[in-house]
Amino acid sequence: MLSRSSFAFALIAVVSACCSAQADEWLTDLEKAKQLAREQDRAILVHFYADWCGPCKNMERNVLHTSAVQQALGKDVIGVLVNVSEHPQLGDRFGVEKFPTDIFIEPSGKHIVKSEGQKTVKEFTDSIARASARYNATVATRTPKATSPAVQPSAGVVSPSTAEPMLLGYCPVTLSNRRKWEKGVPQYAATFQGQTYHMATEESFKDFQQNPGRYAPQFLGCDPVLVAKTDRAVLGSTRFAAFYDDVLYLFSSDDTRKQFKSDPDKFIREKVVLDLDQIETVTK
């Protein structure tokens, strides 16, 4: 039999648990999340997990429902949990192959950032802050104030010319297949993600057309180290090119190339979706 004090304590515990459950910021309905994101003008974090996934269970237990993550969700993004064991079509739709996977999207559904693997609380909240900042910056560039004067680029930074071919006109197919710098020709020009590439031969042109993502540099040719560390999209240079897992990356300096070489996965764990108008070219 419970004493009055024991009963009061039990009641308080039950009420606290109920309030805690009600305060959870995670949704399970993607369409509802999109609606809220449109109303509140916020990005959406879609966390994909599976019943059989051990790291997913660790994040569920130790990360997703912590106060720090709940605060970040309530302030910065709309969070939605997707169990791919129950909704495999959503995993296919978003191209999810590993678990857990986190994809930040705009209310329209356009991807902002994709990352894979288990995270600590700090790593998770940091990724939320970065994605939210990127979304806000992107929205700001789409809606410039009419009364504001034109903003001049900061010293040493100019907008890249979209008329110039990527890789200084060198053929990305020859570079990938033979690790050789061979000039392409305008006759065999192809466009991928809004950027133009010149191929050296008709054969390489056809190869590029069939699988441009295999040959084009990652991150639209931007330095992956600067993208990861400063959230700036700075165009890399052919002077500091490198392959990792048979994929081409460009760096803005030998220093960032060395940083990448020391721990590549650290800098490409988050796959940031860039727009051409975000790219900067740093002049020496």
C-alpha positions as CSV (number, residue, x, y, z in Angstrom):
1,M,0.0,0.0,0.0
2,L,1.3,3.4,-0.9
3,S,1.7,6.1,1.7
4,R,0.4,9.6,0.9
5,S,4.0,10.9,0.3
6,S,4.8,7.9,-1.9
7,F,1.7,8.4,-3.9
8,A,2.5,12.1,-4.4
9,F,6.0,11.2,-5.5
10,A,4.7,8.6,-8.0
11,L,2.1,11.1,-9.3
12,I,4.8,13.7,-9.8
13,A,7.0,11.2,-11.7
14,V,4.1,10.3,-14.0
15,V,3.3,13.9,-14.7
16,S,6.9,14.7,-15.4
17,A,7.2,11.7,-17.8
18,C,4.0,12.8,-19.6
19,C,5.3,16.4,-20.0
20,S,8.6,15.2,-21.2
21,A,7.0,13.0,-23.8
22,Q,4.7,15.9,-24.9
23,A,7.8,18.2,-25.2
24,D,9.6,16.0,-27.7
25,E,10.2,18.0,-30.9
26,W,10.5,15.1,-33.3
27,L,7.7,14.5,-35.8
28,T,7.0,11.3,-37.7
29,D,5.0,12.8,-40.6
30,L,7.2,14.3,-43.4
31,E,4.3,16.2,-45.0
32,K,3.3,17.8,-41.7
33,A,7.0,18.7,-41.2
34,K,7.0,20.4,-44.6
35,Q,3.9,22.4,-43.8
36,L,5.4,23.6,-40.5
37,A,8.7,24.4,-42.2
38,R,6.8,26.6,-44.7
39,E,4.9,28.3,-42.0
40,Q,8.0,29.0,-39.9
41,D,10.4,29.4,-42.7
42,R,12.8,26.8,-41.4
43,A,14.8,23.9,-42.8
44,I,13.8,20.3,-42.2
45,L,16.0,17.6,-40.7
46,V,15.0,14.1,-41.8
47,H,16.6,11.4,-39.6
48,F,16.5,8.0,-41.3
49,Y,16.9,4.9,-39.2
50,A,16.1,1.2,-39.2
51,D,14.9,-1.4,-36.6
52,W,17.9,-3.6,-37.2
53,C,20.5,-0.8,-37.0
54,G,22.7,-0.8,-33.8
55,P,24.1,2.7,-34.3
56,C,20.6,4.0,-34.9
57,K,19.5,2.5,-31.5
58,N,22.5,4.2,-29.8
59,M,21.5,7.5,-31.2
60,E,17.8,7.0,-30.3
61,R,18.9,6.2,-26.7
62,N,21.7,8.7,-26.2
63,V,21.4,11.6,-28.7
64,L,18.0,12.3,-30.3
65,H,16.0,13.0,-27.2
66,T,18.6,14.9,-25.2
67,S,17.8,18.4,-24.0
68,A,20.5,19.9,-26.3
69,V,19.0,18.3,-29.4
70,Q,15.5,19.1,-28.4
71,Q,16.4,22.8,-28.0
72,A,18.2,22.8,-31.4
73,L,15.1,21.3,-33.0
74,G,12.8,23.8,-31.4
75,K,14.9,26.7,-32.4
76,D,16.6,25.9,-35.7
77,V,14.9,23.2,-37.7
78,I,11.9,21.0,-38.0
79,G,12.8,17.4,-37.1
80,V,11.2,14.3,-38.5
81,L,12.0,10.7,-37.8
82,V,11.7,8.1,-40.6
83,N,11.8,4.4,-39.9
84,V,12.9,2.9,-43.2
85,S,11.9,-0.6,-41.9
86,E,8.3,0.7,-42.0
87,H,8.6,3.2,-44.8
88,P,11.2,1.8,-47.3
89,Q,9.7,4.0,-50.1
90,L,11.0,7.1,-48.4
91,G,14.4,5.7,-48.0
92,D,14.5,4.9,-51.8
93,R,13.1,8.3,-52.6
94,F,15.9,10.1,-50.7
95,G,18.6,7.7,-51.9
96,V,19.4,6.4,-48.4
97,E,21.8,3.5,-48.4
98,K,23.5,3.7,-45.0
99,F,22.1,4.1,-41.5
100,P,21.7,6.3,-39.7
101,T,21.4,9.0,-42.3
102,D,20.5,12.7,-41.8
103,I,19.3,14.8,-44.7
104,F,18.5,18.5,-44.3
105,I,16.1,19.8,-46.9
106,E,14.3,23.1,-47.6
107,P,10.5,23.3,-47.2
108,S,10.3,22.8,-51.0
109,G,12.2,19.5,-50.7
110,K,15.5,20.7,-52.1
111,H,18.5,19.1,-50.4
112,I,20.8,21.2,-48.3
113,V,23.2,18.7,-46.6
114,K,23.4,14.9,-46.3
115,S,25.4,13.1,-43.7
116,E,25.8,9.4,-42.8
117,G,26.8,7.6,-39.6
118,Q,26.4,7.8,-35.9
119,K,27.0,11.2,-34.2
120,T,27.5,12.4,-30.7
121,V,25.2,15.0,-29.2
122,K,27.7,17.8,-30.0
123,E,28.3,16.5,-33.6
124,F,24.5,16.3,-34.1
125,T,23.7,19.8,-32.7
126,D,26.7,21.3,-34.7
127,S,25.3,19.8,-37.9
128,I,21.9,21.3,-37.1
129,A,23.4,24.7,-36.6
130,R,25.4,24.6,-39.8
131,A,22.5,23.4,-41.9
132,S,20.2,26.0,-40.4
133,A,22.8,28.8,-41.1
134,R,23.3,27.5,-44.6
135,Y,19.5,27.5,-45.3
136,N,19.1,31.1,-43.9
137,A,22.0,32.3,-46.0
138,T,20.6,30.7,-49.1
139,V,17.2,32.2,-48.5
140,A,18.7,35.6,-47.9
141,T,20.5,35.6,-51.3
142,R,17.2,34.8,-53.0
143,T,15.4,37.8,-51.5
144,P,17.7,40.8,-51.6
145,K,16.4,44.0,-50.2
146,A,15.5,46.4,-53.0
147,T,16.6,49.5,-51.0
148,S,20.0,48.1,-50.1
149,P,23.0,49.1,-52.2
150,A,24.8,46.5,-54.1
151,V,27.2,44.6,-51.8
152,Q,30.8,44.6,-53.0
153,P,32.7,41.4,-52.7
154,S,35.3,41.3,-49.9
155,A,38.9,41.9,-50.7
156,G,40.6,39.0,-52.5
157,V,37.3,37.4,-53.5
158,V,35.6,37.6,-56.9
159,S,32.8,35.8,-58.5
160,P,33.9,33.0,-60.9
161,S,33.2,33.4,-64.6
162,T,30.7,30.9,-65.7
163,A,31.9,31.3,-69.3
164,E,35.3,29.6,-68.5
165,P,35.4,25.8,-68.6
166,M,36.1,23.9,-65.5
167,L,39.6,22.5,-64.8
168,L,41.0,25.3,-67.0
169,G,39.7,23.4,-70.0
170,Y,41.5,20.1,-69.2
171,C,39.6,16.9,-70.0
172,P,38.2,15.4,-66.8
173,V,37.8,11.9,-68.5
174,T,41.5,11.7,-69.4
175,L,42.4,12.9,-65.9
176,S,40.3,10.3,-64.2
177,N,41.2,7.4,-66.5
178,R,44.9,8.1,-67.1
179,R,45.8,10.6,-64.4
180,K,47.0,12.9,-67.2
181,W,46.3,16.6,-67.8
182,E,45.2,16.8,-71.4
183,K,43.5,19.8,-72.9
184,G,39.9,19.5,-74.1
185,V,38.4,21.3,-77.0
186,P,35.2,23.4,-77.2
187,Q,34.0,21.0,-79.9
188,Y,33.4,18.4,-77.2
189,A,31.9,20.6,-74.5
190,A,29.4,19.3,-72.0
191,T,27.5,20.8,-69.1
192,F,27.0,19.2,-65.7
193,Q,25.4,21.0,-62.7
194,G,25.6,24.3,-64.6
195,Q,29.3,24.0,-65.2
196,T,31.0,23.5,-68.6
197,Y,33.7,20.8,-69.3
198,H,35.8,20.3,-72.4
199,M,36.7,16.8,-73.4
200,A,39.6,15.9,-75.6
201,T,38.0,13.3,-77.9
202,E,34.6,12.2,-79.0
203,E,35.0,9.0,-77.0
204,S,35.7,10.9,-73.8
205,F,32.8,13.2,-74.5
206,K,30.5,10.2,-74.7
207,D,32.0,8.7,-71.5
208,F,31.3,12.0,-69.7
209,Q,27.8,12.2,-70.9
210,Q,27.0,8.7,-69.7
211,N,28.3,9.3,-66.1
212,P,29.3,13.0,-65.5
213,G,29.3,12.5,-61.7
214,R,32.2,10.1,-62.0
215,Y,34.5,12.6,-63.7
216,A,33.5,16.0,-62.5
217,P,35.2,17.3,-59.3
218,Q,33.1,17.0,-56.1
219,F,31.5,20.0,-54.4
220,L,31.2,21.8,-57.8
221,G,35.0,22.0,-57.7
222,C,35.1,23.8,-54.3
223,D,37.6,23.1,-51.6
224,P,36.0,20.4,-49.3
225,V,38.1,21.4,-46.3
226,L,36.9,25.0,-46.5
227,V,33.3,23.9,-47.0
228,A,33.5,21.7,-43.9
229,K,35.4,24.1,-41.7
230,T,34.1,27.6,-42.7
231,D,30.9,26.8,-44.7
232,R,32.4,28.8,-47.6
233,A,32.3,27.5,-51.1
234,V,35.7,28.5,-52.4
235,L,36.7,27.3,-55.9
236,G,39.7,24.9,-55.8
237,S,42.6,24.9,-58.2
238,T,44.0,22.4,-60.7
239,R,47.4,23.0,-59.0
240,F,46.0,21.3,-55.9
241,A,44.0,18.5,-57.3
242,A,43.8,15.0,-55.7
243,F,41.8,11.8,-56.0
244,Y,40.2,9.9,-53.1
245,D,38.3,6.7,-53.8
246,D,38.8,7.4,-57.5
247,V,36.9,10.7,-57.2
248,L,38.4,14.1,-58.0
249,Y,38.6,16.9,-55.4
250,L,40.1,20.4,-55.9
251,F,41.7,22.4,-53.2
252,S,42.5,26.1,-52.9
253,S,45.9,25.6,-51.3
254,D,48.5,22.9,-50.5
255,D,47.6,23.3,-46.8
256,T,44.0,22.3,-47.2
257,R,45.0,19.4,-49.5
258,K,47.3,18.1,-46.7
259,Q,44.5,18.5,-44.1
260,F,42.2,16.5,-46.4
261,K,44.8,13.8,-46.9
262,S,45.3,13.3,-43.2
263,D,41.6,12.4,-42.7
264,P,39.5,12.5,-45.9
265,D,36.3,11.1,-44.4
266,K,36.2,13.9,-41.8
267,F,35.7,16.5,-44.6
268,I,33.3,14.6,-46.9
269,R,31.1,13.0,-44.3
270,E,28.6,15.8,-44.8
271,K,27.6,16.1,-48.5
272,V,26.8,19.7,-48.8
273,V,24.6,20.7,-51.8
274,L,26.0,23.9,-53.3
275,D,24.6,26.4,-55.7
276,L,26.7,28.1,-58.4
277,D,26.0,31.6,-57.0
278,Q,27.5,30.6,-53.7
279,I,30.9,29.9,-55.2
280,E,33.8,32.3,-54.5
281,T,37.2,32.4,-56.2
282,V,40.0,33.5,-54.0
283,T,42.7,35.5,-55.8
284,K,46.3,35.4,-54.6
